[in-house]
Amino acid sequence: MAKRGGFPGGGMPGGYANMLKQAQRMQRQMEQSQKELEEKEYTAKAGGGAVEATVTGGKAVKKIKISPDAVDPEDVEMLEDMIVAAIAEAQAAADADSEAMLGKMTGGLPF
């Protein structure tokens, strides 16, 4: 009677071992890329350059620059909005870079 299932010789096929090695290599590359991305800085401006925010790829706010012209004691709310807008734009740039990096590494595979 013939055996059912399994692999000839009872061992694992070379293709599976190679696939496992490739997956491990891809995981190491992704971890390295993620680390680099988290350290990378993204800067964006709002209010025509009156406010500038710098964030890391890990979304940490590193720096806020405010032009003295943007400081109006009568309109603090506008300054607050410009700060939020600059941070959001810098974070969006970090997100886009992250998605591009992930897409490049996975070749568009869905996860």
N, C-alpha and C positions, 0 to 999 in steps of 0.2 A: 504494500500500500504506500502511495506517495505521501510525503510530508506536506502539510498545509501551512502556508504563511511562513514567516521567518525569512532569513537570508541564507544563501548557500554557505555551508560551512559553519553556520550558527553565529557568525560574527556580525559586527555592524558594518554597513557599507562605507567605503571611503568617502562617498558623497556626503553622508551625514556628518562625519568628522570634519570635513572641509567646511561644510555649512556652519558648524558650531564654531570653528576657528574664525570664520568671516564675521559671524555675529559678535564674537568677543572683541575682535579688532574694531568693528564698527562701534561697539559700546565704548571702548577706550577713546576712539576718535571723537565721539559725541561728548564724552565727559571733558576731554581737553578743550574742545570747541566751546562748550558751555562755560568752562572756567575763564577762557579768554573773553568770551562775550560778557560775562559778569563784570570783568575788570575794565572793559572798554567804556569810554565816556561818550555821551551824546549831548549836544548842546542845541538849544532852540531859543528863538527870540519871539517876543510878543510886543504889541503896542508900538510897532515900527522900530523895534530895537530898544525900546525903553526898559524892557525887562529881559534878562537872559538867564536861562536855567540850564544847569548841567546835571545829568543823571548818569548812573552807571547802567550797564545792561541788566544788572540785578535790581534795577528800579530804585536804587538809593539816590537821594538828592545830594549831590556833592557841593553845588555852589549856586548861589543866586546873585546876580548883578542887577542893580537898579540904578538907572540914570537919575541924577538929582532932579532933572526936569519932570520925571514921572511922579515925584512926591508932591502931592497936592493935599494939604490937610483938609481941604473942603470936599475931597473926593477920594477917600481911602478905599472905598469899594472898587473903584476902577483899578487901582493898583493891585488889590487882592485878585481881581479877575485876570489881570495880565500875568500875575505870578502863576496862578493855576493854569492858564492857557499855555504858558511857556513850558511848565513841567509836563503837562499832558502831551504836548507836541514832541518833547524830547523822549518821553516814554514810548510814544507811538513809533518813533524812529528806532528805538531799541527793540520793540516788538517786531517791526518789519525786518530788521536785521536778523533776529532770532529765527523767524519763520523762513527766511531765505536760506539761512545756514542749515536748518533742519531739512528743508526741502531738497537741498543739494545733497545732503548726506543720505537721505532715505530714498532718493530718486522718485519722490512722489508717492511712496507706499502709504496707504492709510494706516493710522494707529488708533 
